[in-house]
Amino acid sequence: MEKLLEKKIEMIEVKIAAEIKQAKKSGIKNKNHAMKCLVRKKSLEKQLQITCKKSYRLIYLLSILFR
């Protein structure tokens, strides 16, 4: 389960980097598209935060379970 969450975290981080790159690429020419990229980035950051909390919670519960 931990490995799954770690992979999901890595995947979300890659997507965030891609959205930032895409926003910078289209920022001057197409501001509307750049704004949409930034909105998607913000959404991905929220997903990342939730996933990190799940991961920390799982580690905490496992540490309590195996004391």
C-alpha positions in Angstrom: 0.0 0.0 0.0 2.9 2.4 0.8 4.5 1.7 -2.5 1.2 2.5 -4.3 0.9 5.8 -2.5 4.6 6.7 -3.3 4.0 5.9 -7.0 0.9 8.1 -7.0 2.8 10.9 -5.3 5.6 10.7 -7.9 3.0 10.6 -10.7 1.3 13.7 -9.4 4.6 15.5 -9.1 5.4 14.7 -12.7 2.0 16.0 -13.8 2.5 19.2 -11.8 5.9 19.8 -13.5 4.3 19.2 -16.9 1.5 21.7 -16.2 4.0 24.3 -15.2 6.1 23.7 -18.3 3.0 23.9 -20.5 1.8 27.1 -18.8 5.2 28.7 -19.4 5.2 27.5 -23.0 1.8 29.0 -23.8 1.9 31.9 -21.4 2.8 34.7 -23.8 0.8 33.5 -26.8 -2.3 32.0 -25.2 -3.0 33.3 -21.8 -6.3 31.5 -21.5 -4.6 28.1 -22.0 -1.9 29.1 -19.5 -4.5 29.9 -16.9 -6.2 26.6 -17.4 -2.8 24.9 -16.9 -2.4 26.7 -13.7 -5.8 25.8 -12.5 -5.1 22.1 -13.2 -1.7 22.5 -11.4 -3.6 23.9 -8.3 -6.0 20.9 -8.4 -3.0 18.5 -8.7 -1.4 20.2 -5.7 -4.5 19.5 -3.6 -4.5 15.9 -4.7 -0.8 15.7 -3.8 -1.5 17.1 -0.3 -4.4 14.6 0.2 -2.2 11.7 -0.9 0.7 12.7 1.3 -1.7 12.9 4.3 -2.9 9.4 3.5 0.6 8.1 3.2 1.6 9.7 6.6 -1.5 8.3 8.2 -0.8 4.8 6.9 2.8 5.0 8.2 1.6 6.2 11.5 -1.0 3.4 11.8 1.5 0.8 10.8 4.0 2.0 13.4 1.3 1.8 16.1 0.2 -1.7 14.9 3.7 -3.1 14.9 5.0 -1.7 18.2 
